[in-house]
Amino acid sequence: MFVVRPVELSDIDALETLAAVTMPGVHTLPKTREKIAASVERSIASFAAHVDIPSEESYLFVLEQQATRAIVGTAAIFASAGSNGTYFSFRNDVIQQVSRDLNISHSVHALTLCSELTAYSQLSGFYVANRSTAGLEAALLSRARLLFAVLAPHRFGDRFFVPLAGITDKNGQSPFWEALGRKFFKMDFLEAERVIGGARNRTLIVELMPHYPVYVPLLPGDAQAAMGQIHGDGELAFSLLTEEGFEADDYIDIFDGGPILQAHKNALRTFAGSMLRRVAPLDTGMSSEPPVTYAVAASNEQNFRAITVSCPSAEGSDTVSLPQDAQDALMVAPGDNVICVRI
């Protein structure tokens, strides 16, 4: 059984081991022990905070294999993007160009630096070991963040977005960055990512990135082709997020041109399909109907736990029947409330 839970200080070594793996498709995950420790400490403080409106909180989760206690995945959600500054992205624009003297009018595709996603809640840092063989645990890890948002809506905004890493070559270089960002930063893609630490809200971005529209037809063909395209390592995350209800919109990442998916919470399956139910013990002989697989989360902000479990359908009842091992993993007992959503 896999359990998603808030990160703890004791997880830092395991997260450092995960970060040591080459993860070109996860540009938002801290890589150094110092930054990992800082993100863990910030998450612990965020879970402990009494929140009225979303602010600088960030919540880091780990995917734990219960039998071995091994940490095999991690994911994060930020209450408010750009909470320590302004969140920058490129907006896909169409600029109308008109010459009355020449009787010419046409449209030009352009990229405009913008801060419109600032204050949206942001999902980031999704990583699962052995993603090629990952099963329900990957869906659980991705969805657990939103289950926490269902449980504590006051901690998050009404709109969510997810930046996905864009295309890079075998050397980790981005054709989009080479055509645009490098001209202003005067450093290669990997060095820039290291300097910026995966952030998109640092002052140096607005100091160095162009403040005028960038005409897409003037970019090299490989840079244009990379716009809105996902790194191969991000296909799992993309599949899970689009199944959840996220859609690519008008924004792309300012570094590698990767797509930014977004959605109003009411369009997401976890919000629309979640059910609050009381825990009941499982009677193995009580139902002849096939079991239903749910993601189930303990209804406790400070002691959040989420698992997947197959059990009798809970749609027509005010209870959900959970086997004892599921109750133990969630740290709940009969009569306690849990949140369920179909996987």
C-alpha positions as CSV (number, residue, x, y, z in Angstrom):
1,M,0.0,0.0,0.0
2,F,1.1,3.5,-0.8
3,V,0.4,6.5,1.4
4,V,0.6,10.2,0.6
5,R,1.4,12.4,3.6
6,P,2.9,15.7,4.5
7,V,6.7,15.8,4.4
8,E,8.6,15.5,7.6
9,L,12.2,16.5,8.6
10,S,13.2,12.9,8.6
11,D,12.4,12.7,4.9
12,I,15.2,15.1,3.8
13,D,17.7,12.4,3.2
14,A,15.3,10.4,1.0
15,L,14.3,13.6,-0.9
16,E,18.0,14.3,-1.5
17,T,18.4,10.8,-2.9
18,L,15.4,11.4,-5.3
19,A,16.8,14.7,-6.3
20,A,20.2,13.1,-7.2
21,V,18.4,11.3,-10.1
22,T,18.4,13.1,-13.4
23,M,15.0,14.7,-13.7
24,P,15.0,16.9,-16.7
25,G,11.2,16.9,-16.8
26,V,10.8,18.4,-13.3
27,H,12.3,21.9,-13.3
28,T,10.4,23.0,-10.1
29,L,11.9,20.4,-7.7
30,P,14.7,21.7,-5.4
31,K,17.9,19.9,-6.1
32,T,20.4,20.8,-3.3
33,R,20.1,19.6,0.3
34,E,20.0,23.2,1.5
35,K,17.0,24.0,-0.8
36,I,15.3,20.7,0.0
37,A,15.6,21.4,3.8
38,A,14.2,24.9,3.3
39,S,11.2,23.6,1.4
40,V,10.5,20.9,4.0
41,E,10.7,23.4,6.8
42,R,8.4,25.8,4.9
43,S,5.9,23.1,4.3
44,I,5.9,22.0,8.0
45,A,5.2,25.6,9.0
46,S,2.5,25.9,6.3
47,F,0.6,22.9,7.5
48,A,0.8,24.2,11.1
49,A,-0.3,27.7,10.2
50,H,-3.9,28.9,10.9
51,V,-4.8,30.4,7.5
52,D,-7.7,32.7,6.7
53,I,-6.7,33.5,3.1
54,P,-4.1,31.9,0.8
55,S,-0.7,33.6,1.2
56,E,2.9,32.3,1.2
57,E,2.1,28.8,2.3
58,S,3.6,25.8,0.3
59,Y,2.6,22.2,1.0
60,L,5.0,19.4,0.2
61,F,3.8,15.8,0.1
62,V,5.7,12.5,-0.1
63,L,4.6,9.2,-1.5
64,E,5.6,6.4,0.9
65,Q,5.6,2.7,0.3
66,Q,4.1,1.6,3.6
67,A,5.7,-1.8,3.8
68,T,9.3,-0.6,3.4
69,R,8.8,3.1,4.5
70,A,10.6,4.1,1.3
71,I,9.9,7.5,-0.2
72,V,9.2,6.9,-3.9
73,G,7.6,10.2,-4.9
74,T,7.0,13.8,-4.1
75,A,4.7,16.6,-5.1
76,A,3.9,20.1,-4.0
77,I,1.2,22.8,-4.1
78,F,1.6,26.5,-3.5
79,A,-1.3,28.4,-2.0
80,S,-0.5,31.5,-4.1
81,A,1.9,31.6,-7.0
82,G,4.4,34.4,-6.8
83,S,3.7,34.8,-3.1
84,N,7.3,36.0,-2.7
85,G,7.0,38.2,-5.8
86,T,5.3,38.2,-9.1
87,Y,4.8,35.0,-11.1
88,F,5.9,35.6,-14.7
89,S,4.9,33.7,-17.8
90,F,4.6,34.3,-21.5
91,R,1.1,34.9,-22.9
92,N,0.4,33.8,-26.5
93,D,-1.0,37.0,-28.1
94,V,-2.1,37.9,-31.6
95,I,-1.2,41.4,-32.6
96,Q,-3.1,43.1,-35.4
97,Q,-0.8,45.1,-37.7
98,V,-2.5,47.6,-40.0
99,S,-1.1,50.0,-42.7
100,R,-3.9,52.1,-44.2
101,D,-1.4,53.7,-46.7
102,L,-0.5,50.2,-48.0
103,N,-4.0,48.8,-47.4
104,I,-2.4,45.9,-45.5
105,S,-3.9,44.2,-42.4
106,H,-2.6,41.0,-40.9
107,S,-2.1,39.2,-37.6
108,V,1.2,38.4,-36.0
109,H,1.8,35.7,-33.3
110,A,3.7,37.3,-30.4
111,L,4.7,36.4,-26.8
112,T,4.2,38.9,-24.1
113,L,5.7,38.8,-20.6
114,C,2.8,38.9,-18.1
115,S,2.0,38.3,-14.5
116,E,-1.6,37.3,-14.8
117,L,-1.1,33.9,-13.0
118,T,0.1,35.6,-9.9
119,A,-2.1,34.6,-6.9
120,Y,-3.4,31.4,-8.6
121,S,-2.7,28.3,-6.6
122,Q,0.1,26.3,-8.2
123,L,0.8,22.6,-8.5
124,S,4.4,21.7,-9.0
125,G,7.3,19.4,-8.2
126,F,5.5,16.1,-9.2
127,Y,8.0,13.2,-9.4
128,V,7.4,9.5,-9.1
129,A,10.3,6.9,-9.1
130,N,9.9,4.2,-11.8
131,R,7.3,6.3,-13.6
132,S,7.2,3.9,-16.6
133,T,5.7,1.2,-14.4
134,A,3.9,3.5,-11.9
135,G,0.2,2.6,-11.4
136,L,-2.5,4.0,-9.1
137,E,0.1,5.5,-6.8
138,A,1.0,8.1,-9.4
139,A,-2.6,9.2,-9.7
140,L,-2.9,9.2,-5.9
141,L,0.2,11.5,-5.5
142,S,-1.1,13.9,-8.1
143,R,-4.6,14.0,-6.8
144,A,-3.7,14.1,-3.1
145,R,-2.7,17.8,-3.4
146,L,-6.2,18.6,-4.6
147,L,-7.8,16.4,-2.0
148,F,-6.0,18.6,0.6
149,A,-7.4,21.7,-1.2
150,V,-10.9,20.2,-1.0
151,L,-10.4,19.6,2.7
152,A,-9.0,23.1,3.3
153,P,-10.5,25.4,0.6
154,H,-9.6,28.5,2.7
155,R,-6.0,27.8,2.1
156,F,-6.2,28.0,-1.7
157,G,-7.6,30.1,-4.5
158,D,-10.4,29.2,-6.9
159,R,-8.1,28.8,-9.8
160,F,-5.2,26.4,-10.2
161,F,-2.4,26.1,-12.7
162,V,0.5,23.7,-13.4
163,P,3.7,24.5,-15.4
164,L,5.0,21.5,-17.2
165,A,8.7,21.2,-18.3
166,G,9.3,21.9,-22.0
167,I,11.4,20.1,-24.5
168,T,15.2,19.8,-24.0
169,D,17.8,17.9,-25.9
170,K,20.0,15.0,-24.7
171,N,22.4,17.6,-23.2
172,G,19.6,19.2,-21.2
173,Q,19.5,22.3,-23.4
174,S,16.2,24.0,-24.5
175,P,15.8,25.2,-28.1
176,F,13.3,27.8,-26.8
177,W,15.8,29.1,-24.2
178,E,18.6,29.2,-26.8
179,A,16.5,31.4,-29.1
180,L,15.2,33.8,-26.4
181,G,16.3,33.5,-22.8
182,R,19.9,33.1,-23.5
183,K,20.0,36.4,-25.4
184,F,19.1,38.2,-22.2
185,F,20.6,36.1,-19.4
186,K,23.9,35.3,-21.2
187,M,24.0,31.8,-19.7
188,D,22.9,28.4,-20.8
189,F,19.6,26.8,-19.8
190,L,20.8,24.5,-17.0
191,E,22.9,27.3,-15.4
192,A,19.9,29.6,-15.5
193,E,17.6,27.0,-13.9
194,R,20.2,26.5,-11.2
195,V,20.5,30.2,-10.5
196,I,16.7,30.7,-10.5
197,G,16.1,27.5,-8.5
198,G,13.0,26.6,-10.5
199,A,11.3,29.8,-9.5
200,R,9.4,32.1,-11.9
201,N,9.0,35.0,-9.5
202,R,12.5,36.4,-9.0
203,T,13.3,40.0,-9.6
204,L,16.1,39.2,-12.1
205,I,13.5,37.7,-14.4
206,V,11.7,41.0,-14.9
207,E,15.0,42.8,-15.0
208,L,16.4,40.6,-17.8
209,M,13.4,39.3,-19.8
210,P,12.1,41.4,-22.7
211,H,9.2,43.8,-21.7
212,Y,8.1,44.1,-25.3
213,P,6.2,41.6,-27.5
214,V,8.5,38.9,-29.0
215,Y,7.4,38.1,-32.6
216,V,7.2,34.4,-32.8
217,P,7.9,34.3,-36.6
218,L,11.3,35.8,-35.9
219,L,12.3,32.8,-33.7
220,P,14.1,29.8,-35.2
221,G,12.0,26.9,-36.4
222,D,13.1,24.6,-33.6
223,A,12.2,27.2,-30.9
224,Q,8.7,27.7,-32.5
225,A,8.2,23.9,-32.6
226,A,9.1,23.6,-28.9
227,M,6.5,26.1,-27.8
228,G,3.8,24.4,-25.7
229,Q,5.4,21.0,-26.1
230,I,6.1,18.7,-23.1
231,H,9.3,17.0,-22.1
232,G,9.0,13.2,-22.5
233,D,9.4,12.8,-18.7
234,G,6.4,14.9,-18.2
235,E,3.9,12.8,-20.1
236,L,2.7,10.9,-17.0
237,A,2.0,14.2,-15.2
238,F,0.3,15.6,-18.3
239,S,-1.9,12.6,-18.7
240,L,-3.0,12.6,-15.0
241,L,-3.6,16.4,-15.1
242,T,-5.7,16.4,-18.2
243,E,-7.7,13.5,-16.9
244,E,-8.3,15.6,-13.8
245,G,-9.6,18.5,-15.9
246,F,-6.7,20.8,-16.5
247,E,-6.3,22.3,-20.0
248,A,-3.6,24.1,-21.8
249,D,-4.4,27.7,-22.2
250,D,-2.8,30.9,-23.4
251,Y,0.4,30.7,-21.3
252,I,3.8,29.1,-21.7
253,D,6.9,28.9,-19.5
254,I,9.3,31.8,-19.9
255,F,12.4,29.5,-19.8
256,D,11.7,26.4,-21.9
257,G,8.4,27.2,-23.5
258,G,6.6,24.3,-21.8
259,P,2.8,24.5,-21.5
260,I,1.0,25.9,-18.5
261,L,-2.2,24.0,-17.7
262,Q,-5.0,25.7,-15.7
263,A,-8.5,25.2,-14.5
264,H,-11.1,26.6,-12.2
265,K,-11.6,24.3,-9.2
266,N,-15.2,23.5,-10.2
267,A,-13.9,22.0,-13.5
268,L,-11.6,19.5,-11.6
269,R,-12.8,16.0,-10.9
270,T,-11.5,16.0,-7.4
271,F,-13.6,19.0,-6.5
272,A,-16.7,18.0,-8.4
273,G,-16.6,14.3,-7.5
274,S,-15.4,14.3,-3.9
275,M,-17.7,13.0,-1.2
276,L,-17.5,13.4,2.6
277,R,-18.3,10.0,4.2
278,R,-18.1,8.4,7.7
279,V,-15.8,5.4,8.0
280,A,-17.5,2.1,8.6
281,P,-15.8,-1.3,9.1
282,L,-15.8,-3.5,6.0
283,D,-18.1,-6.5,6.1
284,T,-16.7,-8.8,3.4
285,G,-20.0,-10.5,2.9
286,M,-22.2,-7.4,2.8
287,S,-22.2,-6.7,-1.0
288,S,-22.2,-8.8,-4.2
289,E,-21.5,-5.7,-6.4
290,P,-18.0,-5.2,-7.8
291,P,-15.8,-2.9,-5.6
292,V,-15.0,0.6,-6.6
293,T,-11.5,2.2,-6.4
294,Y,-11.3,5.4,-4.5
295,A,-8.7,7.9,-3.4
296,V,-9.5,8.4,0.2
297,A,-8.1,11.1,2.4
298,A,-8.3,11.6,6.2
299,S,-10.4,14.7,7.0
300,N,-7.7,16.3,9.2
301,E,-5.6,19.2,8.0
302,Q,-2.7,18.7,10.3
303,N,-2.5,14.9,10.0
304,F,-3.4,14.5,6.4
305,R,-3.2,11.0,4.8
306,A,-4.4,9.7,1.4
307,I,-4.5,6.2,0.0
308,T,-6.2,4.3,-2.8
309,V,-8.6,1.5,-1.7
310,S,-11.1,-0.8,-3.4
311,C,-14.3,-1.1,-1.4
312,P,-18.1,-1.2,-1.9
313,S,-19.5,1.9,-3.6
314,A,-20.1,4.8,-1.3
315,E,-22.3,6.9,-3.7
316,G,-25.6,5.9,-2.2
317,S,-24.6,5.9,1.4
318,D,-23.4,8.3,4.0
319,T,-20.6,5.9,5.0
320,V,-17.7,4.2,3.3
321,S,-16.7,0.7,4.3
322,L,-12.9,0.5,4.7
323,P,-10.8,-2.6,5.5
324,Q,-8.7,-2.4,8.7
325,D,-5.4,-1.8,6.9
326,A,-6.9,1.2,5.1
327,Q,-8.1,2.6,8.4
328,D,-4.7,2.1,9.9
329,A,-2.9,3.8,7.0
330,L,-5.3,6.8,7.2
331,M,-5.1,6.8,11.0
332,V,-8.9,6.8,11.3
333,A,-11.5,4.8,13.1
334,P,-15.2,4.0,12.4
335,G,-17.2,7.2,12.7
336,D,-14.4,9.4,11.5
337,N,-14.9,11.5,8.4
338,V,-13.0,10.9,5.2
339,I,-13.1,12.4,1.7
340,C,-13.5,10.0,-1.2
341,V,-13.2,10.5,-4.9
342,R,-13.2,7.8,-7.6
343,I,-9.8,7.2,-9.2
